[in-house]
Amino acid sequence: MRITVFRRLMAEEFGPGRAETLSKDHVFSGLGGRTVEQALAEGTSAKEIWREVCAAFDVPPERR
């Protein structure tokens, strides 16, 4: 998954403002205690991050 697709999915699911805040501020245990931005910067795939976001926020399967 491309990062642009990941960012689009985040904005569609959470709204542009909340998606940006979640990416910068929310620490995910499934990402090793990192934020989305930290995980991306360290090379974690966008697809793996999206899966963790979906799991953490109970995104319905049809929108994953």
C-alpha positions, -999 to +999 in steps of 0.1 A: +000+000+000+013+034-009+015+061+018-008+083-002-034+056-002-029+051+035-034+088+042-066+088+020-080+059+040-072+076+073-089+108+061-120+089+049-123+069+081-116+096+107-119+129+089-088+149+077-082+168+110-086+138+133-066+115+110-037+140+112-039+142+150-041+104+153-011+100+131+010+124+151-002+119+187-018+084+192+007+058+204-002+023+192+010-007+213+008-028+181+034-006+165+058-010+193+047+020+213+051+043+183+028+067+166+019+063+129+044+090+119+072+074+139+064+039+124+064+053+089+096+071+094+112+039+107+101+020+076+070+001+088+048-006+058+017+015+054-003-017+051+009-030+084+001+004+101-034+005+085-041-030+099-031-018+134-051+014+132-082-006+121-077-031+149-072-004+175-103+016+164-126-013+155-129-002+119-155-025+103-141-052+080-158-037+049-137-005+053-104-022+061 
